[in-house]
Amino acid sequence: MNHWIIAPVILPAMLAPLIGFVMRHDISLARAASLAGTLALAVIATGLLILAADGETHVYKLGDWEAPYGIVLVLDRLSALMVFLTALLALVVAVHAVATGWDSRGRHFHALFQFQLMGICGAFLTGDVFNLFVFFEVLLIASYGLMIHSGGKERLQAGLQYVVMNLAGSTLFLFALGTLYATTGTLNIAHLAVRMAEIPVEDAALVRVAMMLLMIVFAVKAALFPVQFWLPGTYANAPAPVAALFAIMTKVGAYSILRVHTLAFGPEIGATEDLASAWLFPAAIVTIAVGAFGVLGSKRLMPLIAFSVVGSMGTLMIAISAFTPEATTAALYYVVHSTFAAAALFLIADLVISRRDTDALVALPPTVQNGLFAALFFAAAIAMAGMPPLSGFLGKLFVLDVIRTPGQIGWAWSAILIGSLFTIVGFARAGSVLFWKATSVRQSDPAEGEAMPTPPVPARAMELAPVFATIVVLGLLAVLAGPVTVYFERTSAQLFDRAGYVGAVLGSDLEG
């Protein structure tokens, strides 16, 4: 066994309590440890990405117990890609949090940050559904603390809604796991694929109930209609670096749908065939509409960005709902693009709002570095909206190209194109108010006896570096679309190779 496979889980799991108990009173030491650990995670994730590129499914057996009775972690191209994406985003967010001082507004930011990484990486690597639940709870508990970091009434209210919604999702998750185990006798994903193929269609009613319960749970995580309402309030009120990190959390739900429903419930499984797609597609269409109208009607910058994330998840789910290798390739490209596009917008918003003292979309005197912030906002906005030359245009083009089913093409193309138009209009309105209309507003002279307000401090290089890094990634994703897509095609082919996955996890000699 390759012990590096468990390193993305073990490293933050060991670092988090060390920071939380030993370094909580020394912010400099906590910053150094957290940044070093996140950088190490990025290096390890890069190594795992290279390891998985050989096309094999690598299995790590905890305690050397054989599956399906033992706990296993599974590394293939898809899980390696998601861990790598998480590590890169985490490094960008950690640098921004340190550079802007967000981490100093509470003692436990970096400890919670590392626990969050542990949960996310574990969810991507686990080979059974029960441990997927366990890692969900780890990342959610950490996200509760990060959500209310630095306090405030609105943040606490949004955090309460977030907690209640996810507790309901966790309860449904347990019901689904109990039902699934009662009907199949296993929760290992590979073993589920074997058991599901053996269940006759006429005896699969309870299994279909369990599958739909899991779908609802994953839809909650992915902010899919009709359970998307928690996301705008949560993301809009979370600290900006936390909201940027949360850009990967919705992808955990999308990944879970891809992994579990493709292997265990997907094509060629008669008991549940086409059931997931029939529910996902219309929900994705409505999710795009919710996001588009939210962007168009937002009066504050942070909710506007949050609704754009909702719309992007709808576009992603349209591709996933097809459950074909070609559509999955488009979905993977869009996963990477939308993660960095959302992170870029939240980080830029933080730089702008901290110098305007409000995220209300109203004309105010031009802030320091107005032109630079406008250019960065413009680049991230066109990426999220799907305009050339950045990766958003290619991402949506890929999704449109793979949705050609007669009953779906009209709905999908109309939703994506009209939703993109609304998103463009919403971001154009926000940008003009924030940066261009601001030039016509001048700060009035202070009244007699009043002090001149302190001018905003220009953003330093370390504050700007994370934003530039995300924009560069979006540019490279467009320039290198050819080789990147080839890797995603191979990733999709491996995901749909059910026999290869089952053989690697369970062994080819297992029967039943």
Backbone torsions as a table, in degrees:
resi	resn	phi	psi	omega
1	MET	NA	145.1	176.9
2	ASN	-92.7	111.1	-174.7
3	HIS	-72.4	-11.8	176.8
4	TRP	-67.0	-19.3	-178.4
5	ILE	-64.2	-34.8	-178.9
6	ILE	-87.5	-8.1	-176.4
7	ALA	-59.3	-40.0	178.6
8	PRO	-62.3	-18.2	176.3
9	VAL	-92.9	-44.2	-175.6
10	ILE	-69.5	-42.0	-175.8
11	LEU	-58.2	-56.3	177.8
12	PRO	-67.9	-28.1	178.5
13	ALA	-65.9	-35.3	177.9
14	MET	-81.3	-33.6	-176.6
15	LEU	-74.6	-36.1	-175.9
16	ALA	-59.3	-53.2	178.9
17	PRO	-65.7	-31.0	177.6
18	LEU	-62.6	-44.2	177.7
19	ILE	-68.7	-42.0	-174.7
20	GLY	-67.0	-35.9	-174.8
21	PHE	-101.5	-32.9	-174.6
22	VAL	-96.7	-34.4	-170.4
23	MET	-112.9	9.4	-172.8
24	ARG	-65.7	-20.8	179.7
25	HIS	-98.4	-0.1	-179.5
26	ASP	-125.3	94.2	-174.2
27	ILE	-64.3	-34.0	-179.9
28	SER	-65.5	-42.6	178.9
29	LEU	-67.3	-41.0	178.6
30	ALA	-62.9	-41.6	178.5
31	ARG	-62.0	-45.9	-178.5
32	ALA	-61.6	-43.8	-178.9
33	ALA	-67.1	-42.7	-178.3
34	SER	-66.7	-44.3	179.0
35	LEU	-65.3	-41.2	178.6
36	ALA	-64.5	-42.1	178.9
37	GLY	-65.6	-40.2	179.1
38	THR	-68.0	-39.0	176.0
39	LEU	-64.1	-42.1	177.3
40	ALA	-62.5	-38.4	177.1
41	LEU	-62.2	-41.2	178.3
42	ALA	-63.0	-39.8	178.5
43	VAL	-65.9	-44.1	179.0
44	ILE	-63.2	-43.4	-179.9
45	ALA	-62.2	-37.3	176.7
46	THR	-63.7	-43.0	177.2
47	GLY	-62.2	-40.7	178.5
48	LEU	-67.1	-35.7	176.8
49	LEU	-62.2	-41.7	177.4
50	ILE	-67.0	-41.2	179.2
51	LEU	-61.4	-43.3	-177.0
52	ALA	-73.3	-16.9	-177.9
53	ALA	-64.6	-13.3	179.1
54	ASP	-74.1	-6.8	176.3
55	GLY	87.3	-3.2	178.2
56	GLU	-85.4	156.0	173.5
57	THR	-98.8	112.2	-175.6
58	HIS	-95.2	130.2	-175.7
59	VAL	-116.0	132.5	175.4
60	TYR	-112.4	118.2	-176.5
61	LYS	-100.2	109.9	179.7
62	LEU	-68.2	129.2	-177.1
63	GLY	70.3	7.9	-178.8
64	ASP	60.6	27.9	175.8
65	TRP	-87.5	135.9	-178.8
66	GLU	-74.3	144.4	171.8
67	ALA	-72.8	151.2	10.3
68	PRO	-92.0	4.4	-175.8
69	TYR	-84.3	-28.5	177.9
70	GLY	-94.5	165.7	177.6
71	ILE	-83.8	131.2	-180.0
72	VAL	-127.3	146.4	166.2
73	LEU	-107.3	141.5	-175.2
74	VAL	-124.2	125.4	177.4
75	LEU	-112.9	114.9	169.8
76	ASP	-131.4	-171.7	-176.7
77	ARG	-59.7	-39.6	-177.0
78	LEU	-67.8	-50.4	-179.4
79	SER	-64.9	-37.7	177.9
80	ALA	-64.3	-40.2	177.7
81	LEU	-61.6	-44.1	-177.0
82	MET	-70.2	-37.0	176.3
83	VAL	-66.3	-41.2	177.9
84	PHE	-62.8	-43.7	178.0
85	LEU	-61.8	-41.8	178.3
86	THR	-62.8	-44.1	-177.5
87	ALA	-65.6	-42.4	178.5
88	LEU	-63.4	-46.5	179.4
89	LEU	-62.4	-41.7	-179.5
90	ALA	-61.7	-39.8	179.7
91	LEU	-64.7	-42.9	177.9
92	VAL	-62.0	-46.0	-177.5
93	VAL	-67.0	-40.9	-179.8
94	ALA	-62.3	-42.7	178.2
95	VAL	-63.0	-42.9	179.4
96	HIS	-63.8	-43.5	-178.7
97	ALA	-62.2	-38.8	179.4
98	VAL	-72.7	-44.5	-176.3
99	ALA	-65.0	-36.8	-177.8
100	THR	-90.1	-9.5	179.7
101	GLY	83.8	8.0	179.4
102	TRP	-60.5	-35.0	-176.0
103	ASP	-68.4	-19.8	-177.5
104	SER	-84.2	-2.3	-177.9
105	ARG	-85.7	5.6	176.6
106	GLY	-165.2	152.3	-173.4
107	ARG	-74.6	-26.5	-166.1
108	HIS	-112.8	21.5	-177.8
109	PHE	-58.3	-51.6	-173.4
110	HIS	-71.0	-32.8	176.0
111	ALA	-65.5	-45.7	177.7
112	LEU	-64.8	-37.4	179.1
113	PHE	-59.3	-44.1	-179.3
114	GLN	-70.5	-39.2	175.0
115	PHE	-61.5	-37.6	177.5
116	GLN	-61.3	-43.8	179.3
117	LEU	-64.7	-37.7	177.1
118	MET	-59.4	-47.4	-179.0
119	GLY	-64.5	-43.0	-178.3
120	ILE	-66.5	-48.5	180.0
121	CYS	-63.4	-39.3	177.8
122	GLY	-63.3	-39.4	178.5
123	ALA	-62.8	-36.3	-179.7
124	PHE	-75.3	-25.5	-174.0
125	LEU	-99.4	-20.4	-173.0
126	THR	-64.8	149.6	-179.2
127	GLY	-108.9	8.2	176.0
128	ASP	-141.2	155.3	-171.0
129	VAL	-72.2	-32.3	179.9
130	PHE	-65.4	-43.5	178.6
131	ASN	-71.6	-21.8	169.3
132	LEU	-62.3	-41.7	175.0
133	PHE	-61.0	-44.4	-179.5
134	VAL	-59.8	-47.5	-179.2
135	PHE	-69.8	-31.5	172.1
136	PHE	-57.0	-45.3	-177.8
137	GLU	-67.7	-37.4	177.7
138	VAL	-61.2	-49.0	-177.7
139	LEU	-69.7	-31.1	179.7
140	LEU	-72.5	-40.8	177.7
141	ILE	-61.5	-43.4	177.4
142	ALA	-64.7	-39.6	-178.1
143	SER	-68.0	-29.1	174.8
144	TYR	-58.1	-48.3	179.9
145	GLY	-65.6	-41.7	179.0
146	LEU	-66.0	-35.7	-178.2
147	MET	-60.1	-40.4	-176.8
148	ILE	-99.7	15.0	178.9
149	HIS	-57.9	130.4	-178.4
150	SER	78.3	-1.7	169.7
151	GLY	72.3	-164.0	-176.6
152	GLY	111.8	143.0	-176.1
153	LYS	-60.7	-49.5	-178.0
154	GLU	-63.6	-37.9	-179.5
155	ARG	-67.8	-39.0	178.3
156	LEU	-66.8	-39.2	178.0
157	GLN	-63.9	-46.1	178.1
158	ALA	-64.3	-36.9	178.3
159	GLY	-64.9	-36.8	178.7
160	LEU	-64.8	-43.8	177.0
161	GLN	-60.7	-41.9	179.8
162	TYR	-62.4	-43.4	-179.9
163	VAL	-64.0	-48.6	-177.4
164	VAL	-61.1	-44.6	-178.5
165	MET	-62.8	-43.6	-176.7
166	ASN	-76.7	-27.6	172.9
167	LEU	-65.7	-39.4	175.5
168	ALA	-62.7	-41.7	177.4
169	GLY	-63.1	-39.8	178.8
170	SER	-65.2	-37.1	177.6
171	THR	-64.1	-45.2	176.1
172	LEU	-60.9	-37.1	179.4
173	PHE	-60.1	-44.8	179.2
174	LEU	-64.3	-41.4	176.3
175	PHE	-59.4	-43.9	-179.5
176	ALA	-63.4	-42.6	-179.7
177	LEU	-64.8	-42.2	178.7
178	GLY	-62.1	-44.5	179.1
179	THR	-64.4	-42.0	-178.5
180	LEU	-66.0	-41.7	179.9
181	TYR	-68.9	-36.0	179.8
182	ALA	-65.5	-31.8	-176.2
183	THR	-93.4	-25.9	-176.1
184	THR	-116.6	-21.3	180.0
185	GLY	78.1	13.7	-179.5
186	THR	-157.0	157.4	173.3
187	LEU	-126.9	1.0	173.4
188	ASN	-69.6	131.5	-173.2
189	ILE	-61.7	-43.8	179.3
190	ALA	-64.4	-42.2	179.2
191	HIS	-67.7	-34.9	174.7
192	LEU	-59.5	-40.6	179.2
193	ALA	-60.5	-37.8	177.8
194	VAL	-69.3	-47.9	-177.3
195	ARG	-64.1	-41.6	-177.4
196	MET	-64.2	-34.0	178.9
197	ALA	-68.3	-19.5	-178.0
198	GLU	-91.9	-14.7	-175.2
199	ILE	-81.9	123.9	176.8
200	PRO	-64.7	149.1	-177.4
201	VAL	-59.2	-39.8	-176.3
202	GLU	-70.0	-14.8	-179.4
203	ASP	-108.8	16.3	-170.0
204	ALA	-105.2	15.4	-176.0
205	ALA	-60.4	-45.3	-178.3
206	LEU	-68.9	-33.8	176.5
207	VAL	-65.0	-39.0	178.9
208	ARG	-65.2	-34.8	175.9
209	VAL	-63.0	-46.1	179.4
210	ALA	-62.4	-40.8	179.7
211	MET	-62.5	-42.2	-179.5
212	MET	-70.5	-33.2	175.0
213	LEU	-63.7	-43.8	176.1
214	LEU	-61.6	-40.4	179.3
215	MET	-60.8	-41.4	179.5
216	ILE	-65.1	-42.4	178.7
217	VAL	-60.5	-47.2	-179.7
218	PHE	-67.6	-32.3	177.3
219	ALA	-66.5	-35.1	175.4
220	VAL	-60.7	-46.3	179.8
221	LYS	-64.5	-34.8	-177.7
222	ALA	-87.9	1.5	179.4
223	ALA	57.8	46.4	-179.6
224	LEU	-95.4	140.5	177.7
225	PHE	-55.4	137.7	8.6
226	PRO	-98.7	20.1	-177.9
227	VAL	-114.4	32.4	-177.5
228	GLN	-92.7	-7.0	-167.8
229	PHE	-66.8	-18.0	-179.6
230	TRP	-72.9	-27.7	-169.7
231	LEU	-68.5	-48.7	-176.4
232	PRO	-57.2	-45.2	179.9
233	GLY	-67.2	-38.2	-179.1
234	THR	-67.5	-52.9	-177.0
235	TYR	-67.2	-34.9	-177.4
236	ALA	-70.3	-27.9	-176.5
237	ASN	-105.1	-8.3	177.1
238	ALA	-72.4	153.4	171.0
239	PRO	-54.4	141.8	-172.6
240	ALA	-54.7	-46.4	178.3
241	PRO	-63.7	-31.2	177.2
242	VAL	-68.8	-43.0	176.8
243	ALA	-60.9	-37.5	177.5
244	ALA	-64.7	-41.1	176.9
245	LEU	-67.2	-35.4	179.1
246	PHE	-64.0	-13.9	177.4
247	ALA	-59.4	-26.5	178.8
248	ILE	-86.3	-18.3	-175.6
249	MET	-68.6	-39.1	176.3
250	THR	-63.8	-28.3	179.2
251	LYS	-72.2	-20.9	174.9
252	VAL	-63.9	-41.3	176.3
253	GLY	-64.5	-43.2	178.5
254	ALA	-63.5	-42.4	178.3
255	TYR	-61.6	-43.0	-178.5
256	SER	-62.1	-40.1	176.8
257	ILE	-63.1	-45.9	179.6
258	LEU	-60.2	-49.4	-174.3
259	ARG	-68.3	-55.3	-172.0
260	VAL	-74.3	-45.5	-173.9
261	HIS	-79.6	-19.4	173.8
262	THR	-79.9	-44.6	-176.6
263	LEU	-78.4	-47.6	-171.6
264	ALA	-93.1	-34.7	-172.9
265	PHE	-121.8	3.6	-167.9
266	GLY	-84.0	-150.2	-178.5
267	PRO	-54.9	146.2	177.8
268	GLU	76.0	0.2	173.4
269	ILE	-101.0	101.3	-171.7
270	GLY	-60.8	-34.0	-175.2
271	ALA	-64.9	-31.1	-175.7
272	THR	-128.6	11.5	-175.1
273	GLU	-59.7	133.7	176.3
274	ASP	69.5	-3.7	-178.8
275	LEU	-68.6	-44.4	-179.7
276	ALA	-64.6	-44.2	-178.4
277	SER	-62.7	-39.2	-178.3
278	ALA	-63.4	-29.1	179.2
279	TRP	-90.7	-37.9	-174.5
280	LEU	-67.3	-42.5	-172.4
281	PHE	-61.3	-53.5	178.8
282	PRO	-63.6	-34.4	177.6
283	ALA	-64.2	-37.4	178.5
284	ALA	-66.3	-38.9	178.5
285	ILE	-61.0	-47.1	-179.4
286	VAL	-67.3	-35.3	178.4
287	THR	-61.3	-41.2	176.3
288	ILE	-60.2	-43.6	-179.6
289	ALA	-63.5	-43.4	178.3
290	VAL	-60.0	-46.5	179.6
291	GLY	-63.6	-42.6	-177.9
292	ALA	-65.1	-47.1	179.3
293	PHE	-67.1	-33.3	176.5
294	GLY	-63.9	-43.5	177.3
295	VAL	-61.8	-44.0	-176.8
296	LEU	-66.8	-31.5	-174.8
297	GLY	-101.5	-1.2	-176.3
298	SER	-69.0	140.0	177.6
299	LYS	-108.2	1.0	176.7
300	ARG	-130.8	151.8	-174.2
301	LEU	-68.6	-45.6	-176.1
302	MET	-64.8	-44.9	174.3
303	PRO	-61.6	-35.4	177.9
304	LEU	-58.7	-46.4	179.2
305	ILE	-65.8	-39.8	-179.7
306	ALA	-62.0	-42.1	178.1
307	PHE	-67.4	-31.3	175.7
308	SER	-65.9	-32.6	175.1
309	VAL	-65.7	-40.6	176.4
310	VAL	-59.0	-47.8	179.5
311	GLY	-61.5	-39.5	179.7
312	SER	-66.4	-33.9	176.8
313	MET	-67.4	-33.3	175.2
314	GLY	-63.1	-44.7	177.1
315	THR	-60.9	-43.5	178.8
316	LEU	-61.4	-42.4	-176.8
317	MET	-70.5	-26.6	174.0
318	ILE	-61.1	-43.5	178.8
319	ALA	-67.5	-43.8	-178.5
320	ILE	-64.2	-34.9	-174.7
321	SER	-63.2	-19.8	179.2
322	ALA	-72.2	-28.7	179.9
323	PHE	51.7	48.7	173.2
324	THR	-126.0	156.2	178.6
325	PRO	-59.1	-39.4	-179.0
326	GLU	-65.0	-44.4	179.7
327	ALA	-68.5	-35.3	178.2
328	THR	-65.9	-35.8	175.3
329	THR	-59.6	-45.5	177.7
330	ALA	-63.8	-39.1	179.9
331	ALA	-64.0	-40.7	-179.4
332	LEU	-65.6	-41.2	176.2
333	TYR	-60.2	-43.5	-177.7
334	TYR	-70.5	-30.1	176.2
335	VAL	-59.7	-50.0	-178.9
336	VAL	-63.9	-46.1	-179.5
337	HIS	-60.2	-52.9	-173.0
338	SER	-66.0	-30.3	178.2
339	THR	-64.0	-49.4	-178.5
340	PHE	-75.2	-30.5	177.1
341	ALA	-65.4	-44.6	178.4
342	ALA	-65.4	-43.0	178.9
343	ALA	-61.0	-43.0	179.3
344	ALA	-59.3	-43.7	-178.9
345	LEU	-65.6	-42.3	180.0
346	PHE	-66.9	-38.7	179.9
347	LEU	-69.1	-40.1	176.7
348	ILE	-64.8	-42.5	179.0
349	ALA	-58.8	-38.3	179.0
350	ASP	-62.8	-43.1	179.2
351	LEU	-64.2	-38.6	-178.3
352	VAL	-73.7	-48.1	-175.3
353	ILE	-64.4	-37.8	-179.3
354	SER	-64.9	-17.6	179.0
355	ARG	-106.4	-5.4	174.7
356	ARG	-108.4	-17.5	-178.3
357	ASP	67.2	11.5	176.3
358	THR	-161.9	150.4	174.8
359	ASP	-104.5	11.3	177.1
360	ALA	-65.3	138.3	-179.7
361	LEU	-84.2	73.3	177.3
362	VAL	-131.3	150.8	-179.0
363	ALA	-71.6	127.1	177.1
364	LEU	-130.6	168.3	177.0
365	PRO	-55.3	143.7	-179.0
366	PRO	-58.3	133.4	-179.6
367	THR	-85.1	170.9	177.4
368	VAL	-62.2	145.2	-178.6
369	GLN	56.1	37.6	-176.7
370	ASN	-57.9	-43.5	-178.5
371	GLY	-66.0	-40.5	179.4
372	LEU	-65.5	-46.2	179.1
373	PHE	-63.1	-37.5	178.9
374	ALA	-63.0	-42.4	-179.7
375	ALA	-65.4	-42.8	179.2
376	LEU	-65.5	-42.3	178.3
377	PHE	-63.4	-41.9	179.3
378	PHE	-60.6	-44.8	-178.9
379	ALA	-63.3	-46.7	-179.6
380	ALA	-67.5	-36.1	-178.8
381	ALA	-66.9	-43.4	179.9
382	ILE	-68.3	-28.9	175.9
383	ALA	-67.2	-47.0	-179.4
384	MET	-66.5	-38.2	-178.3
385	ALA	-74.6	-20.3	178.3
386	GLY	92.6	34.6	177.3
387	MET	-103.0	150.4	176.5
388	PRO	-69.7	156.8	12.1
389	PRO	-101.0	4.3	-174.8
390	LEU	-82.5	179.9	-167.4
391	SER	-68.3	-18.8	-179.7
392	GLY	-61.0	-37.2	179.2
393	PHE	-62.9	-47.8	-179.9
394	LEU	-67.2	-38.5	179.7
395	GLY	-59.4	-48.0	179.5
396	LYS	-70.2	-33.1	177.1
397	LEU	-63.7	-41.8	177.2
398	PHE	-61.3	-43.7	-179.2
399	VAL	-64.5	-44.5	178.8
400	LEU	-61.6	-37.5	-176.0
401	ASP	-67.6	-30.9	-175.6
402	VAL	-91.4	-10.4	179.4
403	ILE	-97.3	95.0	-176.2
404	ARG	-127.2	6.0	178.4
405	THR	-62.6	130.8	-175.8
406	PRO	-51.6	-38.8	-178.1
407	GLY	-80.0	-7.8	-174.8
408	GLN	-118.1	-26.8	-170.9
409	ILE	-59.9	-41.2	-179.5
410	GLY	-63.8	-46.4	179.8
411	TRP	-65.1	-46.0	-176.5
412	ALA	-65.4	-48.6	-178.4
413	TRP	-64.3	-42.1	179.7
414	SER	-63.6	-45.0	-178.2
415	ALA	-63.7	-46.3	-176.5
416	ILE	-68.2	-44.7	-177.1
417	LEU	-70.3	-45.2	179.0
418	ILE	-68.3	-40.5	176.9
419	GLY	-61.0	-39.0	177.5
420	SER	-64.4	-40.4	178.5
421	LEU	-61.6	-45.0	178.8
422	PHE	-63.1	-40.4	179.5
423	THR	-64.5	-41.5	177.8
424	ILE	-60.7	-45.9	-179.7
425	VAL	-63.2	-43.2	-179.3
426	GLY	-63.2	-44.5	179.3
427	PHE	-70.7	-35.3	177.7
428	ALA	-64.3	-41.6	177.4
429	ARG	-63.3	-44.8	-179.3
430	ALA	-63.9	-44.4	-179.5
431	GLY	-63.9	-39.6	-179.3
432	SER	-66.7	-38.0	179.3
433	VAL	-70.2	-42.3	-175.7
434	LEU	-71.1	-38.9	-167.7
435	PHE	-118.4	-35.8	-175.2
436	TRP	-94.8	-46.3	176.8
437	LYS	-65.6	-24.5	-179.7
438	ALA	-62.8	-25.9	-177.2
439	THR	-69.1	-18.7	-179.9
440	SER	-92.1	-2.0	-179.3
441	VAL	-106.0	128.9	-178.4
442	ARG	-115.9	144.2	178.4
443	GLN	-68.1	126.6	179.0
444	SER	-73.4	154.2	178.5
445	ASP	-68.2	143.7	-179.2
446	PRO	-68.5	150.2	176.8
447	ALA	-67.8	162.5	-177.9
448	GLU	-60.9	130.7	-179.5
449	GLY	92.1	-12.1	178.6
450	GLU	-91.3	147.6	179.0
451	ALA	-83.7	151.3	175.3
452	MET	-66.9	135.8	178.2
453	PRO	-63.7	146.9	179.1
454	THR	-70.8	124.3	-178.9
455	PRO	-67.3	146.9	178.9
456	PRO	-60.6	146.8	179.8
457	VAL	-84.2	132.2	177.7
458	PRO	-60.0	146.5	178.3
459	ALA	-67.0	132.6	178.9
460	ARG	-80.2	168.6	-176.7
461	ALA	-59.0	-39.4	-178.9
462	MET	-69.1	-27.0	175.9
463	GLU	-75.5	-33.9	-178.7
464	LEU	-82.8	-26.1	-174.6
465	ALA	-56.7	-45.7	179.7
466	PRO	-61.3	-39.0	178.9
467	VAL	-64.8	-46.6	177.7
468	PHE	-60.4	-37.2	179.8
469	ALA	-61.9	-43.3	179.9
470	THR	-66.4	-39.4	178.4
471	ILE	-65.3	-40.0	178.3
472	VAL	-62.2	-42.3	178.3
473	VAL	-59.8	-43.5	178.8
474	LEU	-62.8	-37.9	177.1
475	GLY	-67.8	-44.9	179.4
476	LEU	-64.4	-34.8	178.7
477	LEU	-63.4	-31.4	176.2
478	ALA	-78.2	-45.4	-178.0
479	VAL	-65.4	-39.7	-177.0
480	LEU	-100.0	29.0	-176.7
481	ALA	-59.2	-34.5	-179.0
482	GLY	-62.2	-63.4	179.5
483	PRO	-63.8	-33.3	178.1
484	VAL	-64.1	-41.9	179.9
485	THR	-65.9	-35.5	177.0
486	VAL	-60.9	-43.6	177.7
487	TYR	-63.0	-41.0	179.6
488	PHE	-66.9	-35.2	176.6
489	GLU	-62.1	-42.4	178.1
490	ARG	-68.1	-35.2	176.4
491	THR	-63.4	-43.8	179.1
492	SER	-64.6	-42.1	179.4
493	ALA	-61.8	-39.8	178.5
494	GLN	-67.6	-39.1	179.1
495	LEU	-61.0	-39.4	-177.5
496	PHE	-86.7	0.4	174.7
497	ASP	-85.8	78.1	-175.2
498	ARG	-61.4	-41.9	-178.2
499	ALA	-63.3	-38.4	179.1
500	GLY	-65.8	-41.3	178.8
501	TYR	-65.4	-47.7	-178.9
502	VAL	-63.1	-42.1	179.9
503	GLY	-63.5	-39.2	-179.0
504	ALA	-69.1	-39.0	-175.5
505	VAL	-82.2	-44.7	-173.7
506	LEU	-99.3	-21.4	-174.2
507	GLY	93.0	138.1	-174.5
508	SER	-68.5	-13.3	-177.3
509	ASP	-88.1	-3.7	-178.5
510	LEU	-75.4	134.7	177.6
511	GLU	-122.0	127.6	179.8
512	GLY	76.1	NA	NA
